[in-house]
């Protein structure tokens, strides 16, 4: 996982990030934010509501694991 000098994410957020990485493994380097929310809702066992998906994406953006350009989410390498 990413090393930022901050406390680690809870396991459920790290698991959601790993789930989200599968969407990027399909050959794309960006994903619309709305599709990321829907993907997490459909594929992550820890995401039960839309607000959970929004929370995860917001935390990943806050910590720099993802960044957003014109509504598209990209992974930070």
N, C-alpha and C positions, 0 to 999 in steps of 0.2 A: 504494500500500500504506500501511499504518499507520505513523505516525511516533511512536516511543516514546522516542527517544534511545538505544535499544539497538542492537546490531549487527543487520543485516538477517538474516532467515531464509535458510537455504540455498534454492537455486532449487527443489528438489524439494518442500519444505514450502510455499513460495509457490504452486507449481503445484497442490499438493493443496488448498490453500485456495481457489484459483480454481475447481477442480473442485467443491468443496463449495458454493461460492456458487450453482452451478446448481440445487442442491436447494432453496435458498431462493428462487430465481427463480420457482418454481412457485406462488407466491402465499402461502407460509407464512412466518411470522416466527420459528418455532421448529421444532426437529427433535429427536426423541429421540436420545440419545447412541448407542444401539445402532444406530439407522438411519443415523446419520452414519458410523459405522464401516463398515457394510455398503455404503453408497453409495461411500465412498472405495475399498473393495476392488473394487467392480464397475466404477467409472468412472475411477479415476486410474491412469495408466500407471506411476506411480512407487510405488504401494502394492501390494506383492505378498503380504503376510501381515497377519493381524489385528493383530499387535504393531506393525507399521508404522502402521496406522490409529490405534491407541491412542496411539502416540507423537506423531503429528501433532496429534490433538485435544488431548492434554495440553499440548503446546507452545503451541498457539493459546490455550488457556485461561490458561496461565501468563503470556502476554504481553498478555492482555486483548483479543485479536482476537475471541474468543468469550467468553460467560459462560453459566453453567449455573444453571437454576432448576428444582428438582424433577425432575432427570434430563433436562430439555429444554435443548438448546443454542440460544442466540440470538446473532446477530451483534451486535457492538458497532458502533454507528454513529458 
